[in-house]
Amino acid sequence: MSISGTCIEAGTTLSDGVVDCSVNFRGKPSVRSSSGGWRSCGFIMGAEMTEKFAYYGIASNLITYFTGPLGEPTAAAASNVNLWVGTAAVLPLFWGFIADSFLGRFCTILVTCSFYILGLILLTFSATIPSMCKEQEALVSCVSQVKVTIFFCALYLIALGEGGFKACLRAFGADQFDEQDPEESIAKSSYFNWLYFAISFGILITRFVSNYIQENLSWVLGFGVPCVSMVLALFLFLLGTNTYRFSSTRGEGRKHGNPFVRIGRVFVAAAKNRGETSSDDILHLLPIESSNKFGFLDKAAISCDSSEIEEARAVLSIVPIWTCSLVFGIIYAQTFTFFTVQGSTMNRSITSGFLVPAATIQCFISLAIIVSIPIYDRLFVPFARSITHKPAGITTLQRISIGSFLLIISMVISALVEMKRLKTAQHHGLVDSPKATVPMSICWLIPQYVLHGVSEVFAMVGLQEFLYGQVPVELRSLGLSLYLSVIGIGNFLSSILVLVIERTTSQSGQVSWLATNLNQAHLDYFYWLLACLSSVAFVSFVYFSKSYVYNTQTKPSDDHGE
């Protein structure tokens, strides 16, 4: 396959319907009427939806597998889940570099999908390995070391594949819209909304199907179904190959060389030239519209192009925004861990013979997203557009700010509900009965899940669009990887936070906030701590957003942060 091509030179008239700087699968210029747009995104969204069915079919109930078949304590299980989810969400940074510098997005998707499917096959196989213990043996580990080894190898092979697949697939989908075409430019903003809709739909289905199978039928089948779903994702992606647009790799208007090398060269040159000349002497080397932020980079103008300096400035500008968003990743980690464990202690019965799996209650996050996105895209955006006259209604940073504020409220509600659960357990004398069901309906958790889902519509979708649009064009796989790394690093930070709290609060014989017996623990204190961290992050985010200047090449309508 050859996807190299050339952009149309300046002053040359485009043929009717030909998309500039874009070729098809065979290396010929892309024709607008038969390629890209929503036509191609239909296949990509289908692949994304089935892939999320596979991933969340594993992730959403993984803590139950750790504490059940693998017999781990709650805190250790939560830490293991955080580390795995974090690894899967940080690896897009590696794959984004590979895609942007060497393989391209299409080939990276195929390579990582192979790792993904192989990992799911091994995970399913590991679940078939039986227990080593007989019924009378209760004081020794029943878990085979072979089973554990294969399980963890499979788990991180899935993380390796998933990390590259999701980052490159989302960026590849956004590439199907031509930013130079007014209609397609507006459609690209809607693409991120409806992509999240498709993702949430896949997650919703798997939380009903996979979680039920795993807890009521078997873990082998519960892992096997996601494996089949991932094979279907690959099939759907390949089905749309003839409709895809591929970016040209050479030609007028395209910068030469590795984009990471170019940006790195700017930082090196700025450091080397820091004492050689004054800023006034090199101002004439920079364009008039050059940003005044990070003025130390101006020193690089002696040996670097002004466009390269602006690339480095653009990448550096998003770092404070990205850093403030990490708290969202910390809170996101709780939906797979302590939210689920919290629900497992509550009354989950619908009828006398049917218990709702604790992880299934996560479906309310997906339901909230599925309901909120059409309302946001079809009602809120047109209304806001009529007031602000911006194509997207509000800026991406304003959208993220709203989501961050909703997240604070979500954690406050989580803490209040946990306080009520603890009082109920004490009132019924269940403090010393960790396996007893607290007579309080699991439906009390629905508000925190719903609010969490609505906050994702604003914060995570907005962050996804912001990071894709504000990095240089050739680094857009990395841009979406930075978005995904918020979840990854957030999970790592959550794991560290859990370990620190576990050690500091269990000293001198005291019961840990995160003890295995939640009726003795103080999970509410942990939630209050997260609410405080969210508040600090929100204030910091608003502060940095006020001074942020959008990259006008990709966001002409949004010139200022707030």
C-alpha positions as CSV (number, residue, x, y, z in Angstrom):
1,M,0.0,0.0,0.0
2,S,1.3,3.4,-0.9
3,I,-0.3,6.5,0.7
4,S,2.4,9.0,-0.3
5,G,1.3,11.9,-2.4
6,T,1.6,15.6,-2.8
7,C,-0.3,18.6,-1.8
8,I,-1.5,21.0,-4.5
9,E,1.0,23.8,-5.0
10,A,0.1,27.4,-4.2
11,G,-1.7,29.1,-7.1
12,T,-2.8,25.8,-8.6
13,T,-6.5,25.3,-9.1
14,L,-8.0,22.2,-7.6
15,S,-10.0,19.8,-9.7
16,D,-13.7,19.7,-8.8
17,G,-14.2,17.6,-5.6
18,V,-10.5,16.9,-5.1
19,V,-9.4,17.2,-1.4
20,D,-6.1,19.0,-1.0
21,C,-3.2,17.1,0.7
22,S,-5.2,13.9,0.7
23,V,-5.0,10.6,-1.2
24,N,-7.0,7.4,-1.2
25,F,-5.9,3.8,-0.3
26,R,-4.3,3.5,-3.8
27,G,-2.3,6.7,-3.5
28,K,-4.5,8.7,-5.9
29,P,-6.0,12.1,-5.0
30,S,-9.1,11.8,-2.8
31,V,-12.4,12.8,-4.3
32,R,-14.7,14.5,-1.8
33,S,-17.9,12.9,-3.1
34,S,-16.6,9.3,-2.7
35,S,-14.3,9.5,0.3
36,G,-14.0,10.8,3.9
37,G,-16.6,12.6,5.9
38,W,-19.4,10.8,7.7
39,R,-19.2,8.0,5.1
40,S,-15.9,6.9,6.4
41,C,-16.6,7.7,10.0
42,G,-19.5,5.3,10.0
43,F,-17.0,2.4,9.8
44,I,-14.6,4.0,12.3
45,M,-17.3,4.6,14.8
46,G,-18.5,1.1,14.4
47,A,-15.0,-0.2,15.1
48,E,-14.7,2.1,18.1
49,M,-18.0,1.0,19.5
50,T,-17.1,-2.7,19.3
51,E,-13.6,-2.1,20.6
52,K,-15.0,-0.4,23.6
53,F,-17.4,-3.3,24.1
54,A,-14.2,-5.5,24.3
55,Y,-12.2,-3.2,26.5
56,Y,-14.9,-2.4,29.1
57,G,-16.0,-6.0,29.0
58,I,-12.7,-6.6,30.8
59,A,-12.1,-3.3,32.6
60,S,-15.5,-2.6,34.2
61,N,-15.6,-5.8,36.3
62,L,-11.8,-6.5,36.6
63,I,-11.7,-5.7,40.3
64,T,-14.3,-8.5,40.9
65,Y,-12.0,-11.0,39.1
66,F,-9.1,-9.8,41.3
67,T,-10.9,-10.1,44.6
68,G,-12.8,-13.3,43.5
69,P,-11.0,-15.9,41.4
70,L,-7.5,-14.4,42.1
71,G,-8.2,-13.8,45.8
72,E,-6.6,-10.4,46.3
73,P,-7.5,-7.9,49.0
74,T,-9.6,-4.9,48.0
75,A,-6.8,-2.2,48.2
76,A,-4.3,-4.4,46.3
77,A,-7.0,-5.2,43.7
78,A,-7.9,-1.6,43.2
79,S,-4.2,-0.7,42.8
80,N,-3.7,-3.5,40.2
81,V,-6.7,-2.2,38.2
82,N,-5.4,1.4,38.4
83,L,-2.0,0.3,37.2
84,W,-3.4,-1.6,34.3
85,V,-5.9,1.0,33.2
86,G,-3.2,3.6,33.6
87,T,-0.8,1.7,31.5
88,A,-3.4,1.3,28.7
89,A,-4.0,5.0,28.7
90,V,-0.4,6.1,28.8
91,L,0.8,3.8,26.0
92,P,-0.9,6.0,23.4
93,L,1.9,8.4,23.9
94,F,4.3,5.8,22.6
95,W,2.1,4.7,19.8
96,G,1.3,8.3,18.9
97,F,5.0,8.9,18.4
98,I,5.3,5.7,16.3
99,A,2.3,6.7,14.2
100,D,3.3,10.3,13.6
101,S,7.0,9.6,12.9
102,F,7.1,6.2,11.2
103,L,4.2,3.9,10.5
104,G,1.3,6.3,10.0
105,R,-2.1,5.9,11.7
106,F,-3.6,3.2,9.4
107,C,-0.6,0.7,9.8
108,T,-0.4,1.4,13.5
109,I,-4.0,0.5,13.9
110,L,-3.5,-2.8,12.2
111,V,-0.4,-3.7,14.3
112,T,-1.9,-2.8,17.7
113,C,-5.1,-4.6,16.8
114,S,-3.1,-7.8,16.4
115,F,-1.6,-7.4,19.9
116,Y,-5.1,-6.6,21.3
117,I,-6.7,-9.8,19.9
118,L,-3.8,-12.0,20.9
119,G,-4.1,-10.6,24.5
120,L,-7.8,-11.3,24.6
121,I,-7.2,-14.9,23.4
122,L,-4.6,-15.5,26.2
123,L,-6.9,-13.9,28.8
124,T,-9.7,-16.2,27.9
125,F,-7.3,-19.2,28.0
126,S,-6.1,-18.1,31.5
127,A,-9.6,-18.3,32.8
128,T,-9.8,-22.0,31.9
129,I,-7.0,-22.9,34.2
130,P,-8.6,-24.5,37.3
131,S,-8.0,-23.9,41.0
132,M,-5.2,-25.9,42.7
133,C,-7.1,-26.3,46.0
134,K,-9.4,-29.0,47.1
135,E,-12.6,-28.1,49.1
136,Q,-11.0,-28.6,52.5
137,E,-8.0,-26.4,51.9
138,A,-8.9,-22.9,53.0
139,L,-5.7,-21.4,54.4
140,V,-3.4,-21.6,51.3
141,S,-3.5,-19.9,48.0
142,C,-5.7,-21.7,45.5
143,V,-4.5,-19.8,42.5
144,S,-2.0,-21.4,40.2
145,Q,1.1,-19.4,39.5
146,V,0.9,-20.3,35.8
147,K,-2.7,-18.9,35.8
148,V,-1.5,-15.6,37.3
149,T,1.5,-15.3,35.0
150,I,-0.6,-15.9,31.8
151,F,-3.3,-13.6,33.1
152,F,-1.0,-10.7,33.7
153,C,0.9,-11.2,30.4
154,A,-2.5,-11.2,28.6
155,L,-3.7,-8.2,30.5
156,Y,-0.7,-6.1,29.6
157,L,-0.7,-7.3,26.0
158,I,-4.2,-6.0,25.8
159,A,-3.0,-2.7,27.2
160,L,-0.2,-2.6,24.6
161,G,-2.7,-3.1,21.8
162,E,-5.5,-1.0,23.1
163,G,-3.2,2.0,23.8
164,G,-2.3,2.4,20.1
165,F,-5.6,1.3,18.6
166,K,-7.8,3.9,20.3
167,A,-5.5,6.9,19.9
168,C,-4.8,6.3,16.2
169,L,-8.4,5.3,15.3
170,R,-9.9,8.5,16.8
171,A,-7.3,10.7,15.1
172,F,-7.7,8.8,11.8
173,G,-11.5,9.4,12.1
174,A,-11.0,13.2,12.6
175,D,-8.6,13.1,9.5
176,Q,-11.6,12.2,7.4
177,F,-12.9,15.8,7.6
178,D,-11.3,18.6,5.5
179,E,-10.6,21.6,7.7
180,Q,-10.5,23.8,4.6
181,D,-14.1,23.0,3.7
182,P,-16.5,25.1,5.9
183,E,-19.2,22.3,6.1
184,E,-16.7,19.6,6.9
185,S,-14.9,21.8,9.5
186,I,-18.1,22.2,11.4
187,A,-18.8,18.5,11.0
188,K,-15.5,17.7,12.6
189,S,-16.6,19.3,15.9
190,S,-19.7,17.2,15.9
191,Y,-17.6,14.1,15.1
192,F,-16.0,14.2,18.6
193,N,-19.5,14.4,20.1
194,W,-20.9,11.5,18.2
195,L,-17.8,9.4,18.5
196,Y,-18.2,9.7,22.3
197,F,-21.9,8.7,21.8
198,A,-20.8,5.5,19.9
199,I,-18.2,4.7,22.6
200,S,-20.7,5.1,25.4
201,F,-23.2,2.9,23.5
202,G,-20.7,0.1,23.3
203,I,-19.8,0.5,26.9
204,L,-23.5,0.5,27.9
205,I,-24.1,-2.8,26.1
206,T,-21.0,-4.5,27.6
207,R,-21.9,-3.5,31.1
208,F,-25.2,-5.3,30.7
209,V,-24.0,-8.3,28.8
210,S,-20.4,-9.0,29.8
211,N,-20.8,-8.3,33.5
212,Y,-23.9,-10.5,33.7
213,I,-22.1,-13.4,31.9
214,Q,-19.0,-13.1,34.1
215,E,-20.9,-13.1,37.5
216,N,-23.7,-15.5,36.6
217,L,-22.3,-17.9,33.9
218,S,-18.5,-18.1,33.6
219,W,-15.4,-16.0,33.4
220,V,-14.2,-18.0,30.4
221,L,-17.3,-16.9,28.4
222,G,-17.2,-13.5,30.0
223,F,-13.7,-13.0,28.5
224,G,-14.4,-14.8,25.3
225,V,-17.2,-12.5,24.2
226,P,-15.0,-9.4,24.3
227,C,-12.5,-11.3,22.2
228,V,-15.1,-11.9,19.5
229,S,-16.1,-8.2,19.7
230,M,-12.5,-7.1,19.0
231,V,-12.3,-9.3,15.9
232,L,-15.5,-7.6,14.7
233,A,-13.9,-4.2,15.3
234,L,-11.0,-5.1,13.0
235,F,-13.4,-6.4,10.4
236,L,-15.5,-3.1,10.5
237,F,-12.4,-1.0,10.2
238,L,-11.0,-2.8,7.2
239,L,-14.5,-2.8,5.6
240,G,-14.2,1.0,5.1
241,T,-10.7,1.0,3.6
242,N,-11.7,2.1,0.1
243,T,-13.5,5.2,1.5
244,Y,-10.7,6.5,3.7
245,R,-8.6,9.6,3.1
246,F,-4.9,9.4,3.9
247,S,-2.8,12.5,4.5
248,S,-0.1,13.1,1.9
249,T,3.4,12.7,3.3
250,R,5.3,15.0,1.0
251,G,4.7,18.1,-1.0
252,E,4.2,21.8,-0.9
253,G,2.7,23.0,2.4
254,R,4.0,20.0,4.4
255,K,7.0,20.4,6.7
256,H,9.9,18.1,6.2
257,G,11.6,15.9,8.8
258,N,10.4,14.3,12.0
259,P,8.1,16.7,13.9
260,F,9.5,15.6,17.2
261,V,13.0,16.3,16.0
262,R,11.9,19.8,14.8
263,I,10.4,20.7,18.1
264,G,13.3,19.3,20.1
265,R,15.7,21.3,17.9
266,V,13.9,24.5,19.0
267,F,14.4,23.8,22.7
268,V,18.0,22.9,22.1
269,A,18.7,26.0,20.0
270,A,16.9,28.3,22.6
271,A,19.1,26.8,25.3
272,K,22.3,27.2,23.3
273,N,21.6,30.8,22.2
274,R,20.3,32.0,25.6
275,G,23.3,34.3,26.1
276,E,24.3,35.2,22.6
277,T,21.9,38.0,21.7
278,S,19.1,40.1,23.2
279,S,15.5,39.6,22.5
280,D,15.3,43.0,20.7
281,D,18.0,41.9,18.2
282,I,16.0,38.9,17.0
283,L,12.5,40.3,17.0
284,H,12.8,41.0,13.3
285,L,13.4,37.3,12.7
286,L,9.9,36.4,14.1
287,P,6.5,37.1,12.4
288,I,4.6,40.1,13.8
289,E,1.7,37.8,15.0
290,S,4.1,35.6,17.0
291,S,2.9,34.9,20.5
292,N,4.6,36.6,23.4
293,K,4.3,33.5,25.6
294,F,7.4,31.5,26.4
295,G,9.7,34.3,25.2
296,F,12.8,32.2,25.9
297,L,12.0,30.3,22.7
298,D,12.6,33.4,20.7
299,K,16.3,32.8,21.1
300,A,15.9,29.8,18.7
301,A,15.1,32.2,15.8
302,I,18.8,32.4,15.0
303,S,19.0,28.8,13.8
304,C,15.3,27.7,13.5
305,D,12.4,28.7,11.3
306,S,9.7,30.8,12.9
307,S,7.1,28.1,12.1
308,E,9.1,25.6,14.1
309,I,9.3,28.0,17.0
310,E,5.5,28.4,16.9
311,E,5.1,24.6,16.9
312,A,7.2,24.3,20.0
313,R,5.3,27.2,21.6
314,A,1.9,25.6,20.8
315,V,3.0,22.3,22.4
316,L,4.3,24.0,25.5
317,S,1.1,26.1,25.9
318,I,-1.1,23.1,26.4
319,V,1.0,21.6,29.2
320,P,-0.7,23.7,32.1
321,I,-4.2,22.8,30.7
322,W,-3.2,19.1,30.5
323,T,-1.7,19.1,34.0
324,C,-4.9,20.5,35.5
325,S,-6.9,17.8,33.8
326,L,-5.1,15.0,35.5
327,V,-7.4,15.1,38.6
328,F,-10.2,14.1,36.3
329,G,-8.2,10.9,35.5
330,I,-7.9,10.2,39.3
331,I,-11.6,10.4,39.8
332,Y,-12.3,8.4,36.6
333,A,-10.3,5.6,38.2
334,Q,-12.8,5.3,41.1
335,T,-15.6,4.2,38.8
336,F,-13.9,0.9,38.1
337,T,-12.7,0.4,41.7
338,F,-14.3,1.9,44.8
339,F,-17.6,2.8,43.3
340,T,-18.0,-0.8,42.3
341,V,-16.8,-2.2,45.6
342,Q,-19.1,0.3,47.4
343,G,-22.1,-1.0,45.4
344,S,-21.3,-4.6,46.1
345,T,-22.0,-4.1,49.8
346,M,-25.5,-2.6,49.2
347,N,-28.9,-4.2,48.4
348,R,-28.7,-5.2,44.7
349,S,-31.8,-7.3,44.4
350,I,-34.5,-6.4,41.8
351,T,-36.6,-9.5,42.4
352,S,-36.2,-12.3,45.0
353,G,-34.0,-14.3,42.7
354,F,-32.0,-11.8,40.8
355,L,-29.1,-9.6,41.9
356,V,-27.7,-6.8,39.8
357,P,-23.9,-7.2,39.4
358,A,-22.3,-4.2,41.1
359,A,-20.3,-3.3,38.0
360,T,-23.5,-3.1,35.9
361,I,-24.6,0.1,37.8
362,Q,-21.8,1.8,35.8
363,C,-24.2,1.7,32.9
364,F,-25.7,4.9,34.2
365,I,-22.5,6.7,33.2
366,S,-23.1,5.5,29.6
367,L,-26.8,6.3,29.7
368,A,-26.1,9.8,30.9
369,I,-23.6,10.3,28.1
370,I,-26.0,8.8,25.4
371,V,-28.8,11.1,26.6
372,S,-26.6,14.2,27.1
373,I,-24.7,14.2,23.8
374,P,-27.7,14.7,21.4
375,I,-29.1,17.4,23.8
376,Y,-25.7,19.1,23.8
377,D,-25.1,18.8,20.0
378,R,-28.7,19.6,18.8
379,L,-30.0,21.9,21.4
380,F,-27.2,23.5,23.5
381,V,-24.8,24.3,20.7
382,P,-27.3,26.0,18.4
383,F,-28.6,28.0,21.4
384,A,-25.1,29.0,22.5
385,R,-24.1,29.8,18.9
386,S,-27.0,32.3,18.7
387,I,-25.6,34.1,21.6
388,T,-21.8,33.9,21.2
389,H,-21.7,33.6,17.3
390,K,-19.1,30.9,17.6
391,P,-19.5,27.8,15.4
392,A,-19.2,25.4,18.4
393,G,-21.3,27.6,20.7
394,I,-18.7,27.9,23.4
395,T,-14.9,27.4,23.4
396,T,-13.4,24.1,24.2
397,L,-11.9,25.4,27.3
398,Q,-15.2,26.7,28.5
399,R,-16.7,23.3,27.9
400,I,-14.0,21.6,29.9
401,S,-14.5,24.1,32.8
402,I,-18.2,23.2,33.0
403,G,-17.3,19.5,33.1
404,S,-14.7,20.0,35.8
405,F,-17.2,21.9,38.0
406,L,-19.8,19.1,37.6
407,L,-17.1,16.6,38.7
408,I,-16.7,18.4,42.0
409,I,-20.5,18.1,42.6
410,S,-20.3,14.4,41.7
411,M,-17.7,13.7,44.3
412,V,-19.6,15.7,47.0
413,I,-22.6,13.5,46.3
414,S,-20.5,10.4,46.4
415,A,-19.2,11.4,49.9
416,L,-22.7,12.1,51.2
417,V,-24.1,8.8,50.0
418,E,-21.2,6.9,51.5
419,M,-21.8,8.7,54.9
420,K,-25.4,7.5,54.7
421,R,-24.3,3.9,53.9
422,L,-22.0,3.8,56.9
423,K,-24.7,5.1,59.2
424,T,-27.1,2.5,57.9
425,A,-24.5,-0.3,58.5
426,Q,-24.0,1.0,62.0
427,H,-27.7,1.2,62.7
428,H,-28.2,-2.4,61.7
429,G,-25.1,-3.7,63.6
430,L,-23.2,-4.7,60.4
431,V,-19.9,-2.9,61.2
432,D,-18.1,-6.2,61.9
433,S,-19.9,-8.1,59.1
434,P,-18.0,-7.3,55.8
435,K,-19.9,-9.8,53.7
436,A,-23.4,-8.8,55.0
437,T,-25.7,-6.8,52.7
438,V,-26.3,-3.3,53.9
439,P,-30.1,-2.6,53.7
440,M,-29.7,0.4,51.5
441,S,-30.5,0.2,47.8
442,I,-27.7,0.4,45.2
443,C,-29.9,3.0,43.4
444,W,-28.5,5.5,45.9
445,L,-25.4,5.4,43.7
446,I,-27.2,6.4,40.5
447,P,-26.9,10.2,41.0
448,Q,-23.1,10.2,41.3
449,Y,-22.8,7.9,38.2
450,V,-25.2,10.1,36.2
451,L,-23.4,13.3,37.1
452,H,-20.1,11.7,36.3
453,G,-21.4,10.8,32.9
454,V,-22.7,14.4,32.2
455,S,-19.3,15.8,33.3
456,E,-17.6,13.5,30.8
457,V,-19.7,15.0,27.9
458,F,-18.3,18.4,28.8
459,A,-14.8,17.7,30.1
460,M,-13.6,14.7,28.3
461,V,-15.1,15.4,24.9
462,G,-14.0,19.0,25.1
463,L,-10.4,17.9,26.1
464,Q,-10.3,15.5,23.2
465,E,-11.2,18.2,20.7
466,F,-8.9,20.7,22.3
467,L,-5.8,18.6,22.3
468,Y,-6.4,17.3,18.8
469,G,-6.9,20.8,17.4
470,Q,-4.2,22.7,19.3
471,V,-1.1,20.5,18.5
472,P,0.7,20.9,15.1
473,V,-1.1,19.0,12.3
474,E,1.6,16.3,12.1
475,L,1.3,15.5,15.8
476,R,-2.4,14.9,16.0
477,S,-2.0,11.2,17.0
478,L,0.1,12.5,19.9
479,G,-2.5,15.2,20.6
480,L,-5.2,12.5,21.2
481,S,-2.6,10.4,23.0
482,L,-2.2,13.3,25.5
483,Y,-5.9,13.3,26.0
484,L,-5.9,9.5,26.7
485,S,-2.8,9.9,29.0
486,V,-5.0,12.0,31.3
487,I,-6.8,8.8,32.2
488,G,-3.6,6.8,32.3
489,I,-1.6,9.1,34.5
490,G,-4.7,9.7,36.6
491,N,-4.9,6.0,37.3
492,F,-1.3,5.9,38.3
493,L,-1.7,8.8,40.6
494,S,-4.9,7.2,42.0
495,S,-2.9,4.0,42.7
496,I,-0.2,6.0,44.5
497,L,-2.8,7.9,46.4
498,V,-4.5,4.7,47.5
499,L,-1.2,3.2,48.7
500,V,-0.3,6.4,50.6
501,I,-3.7,6.6,52.3
502,E,-3.6,2.8,53.1
503,R,-0.3,3.2,54.9
504,T,-0.9,6.5,56.7
505,T,-4.4,5.8,57.9
506,S,-3.7,2.3,59.2
507,Q,-0.9,3.2,61.6
508,S,-1.1,2.7,65.3
509,G,-3.7,0.0,65.0
510,Q,-6.3,2.3,63.4
511,V,-8.6,1.0,60.6
512,S,-7.6,2.2,57.2
513,W,-9.9,4.6,55.2
514,L,-9.8,1.9,52.5
515,A,-10.0,-1.2,54.6
516,T,-11.4,-4.4,53.0
517,N,-14.3,-4.2,55.4
518,L,-16.0,-1.1,54.0
519,N,-18.3,-1.0,57.0
520,Q,-15.4,-0.1,59.2
521,A,-13.5,1.9,56.6
522,H,-14.0,5.6,55.8
523,L,-14.4,5.7,52.0
524,D,-16.3,9.0,52.6
525,Y,-13.1,10.7,53.8
526,F,-11.4,9.6,50.6
527,Y,-14.2,11.0,48.5
528,W,-14.1,14.3,50.4
529,L,-10.3,14.4,49.7
530,L,-11.0,13.9,45.9
531,A,-13.6,16.7,46.0
532,C,-11.0,19.1,47.5
533,L,-8.5,18.1,44.8
534,S,-11.1,18.6,42.1
535,S,-11.8,22.1,43.5
536,V,-8.1,23.1,43.4
537,A,-7.8,21.7,39.9
538,F,-10.8,23.6,38.7
539,V,-9.6,26.9,40.0
540,S,-6.1,26.3,38.5
541,F,-7.7,25.3,35.2
542,V,-9.8,28.5,35.0
543,Y,-6.7,30.6,35.8
544,F,-4.6,29.1,33.0
545,S,-7.6,29.1,30.5
546,K,-7.9,32.9,31.0
547,S,-4.6,33.6,29.4
548,Y,-4.6,30.8,26.8
549,V,-4.4,31.9,23.1
550,Y,-5.8,29.4,20.7
551,N,-3.8,28.1,17.7
552,T,-5.6,30.2,15.1
553,Q,-4.6,27.8,12.3
554,T,-6.9,25.2,13.7
555,K,-9.3,27.2,15.7
556,P,-10.0,30.5,13.9
557,S,-13.2,31.1,15.8
558,D,-11.8,30.8,19.3
559,D,-9.1,33.4,19.9
560,H,-9.1,33.5,23.6
561,G,-9.4,31.0,26.4
562,E,-12.5,32.2,28.2
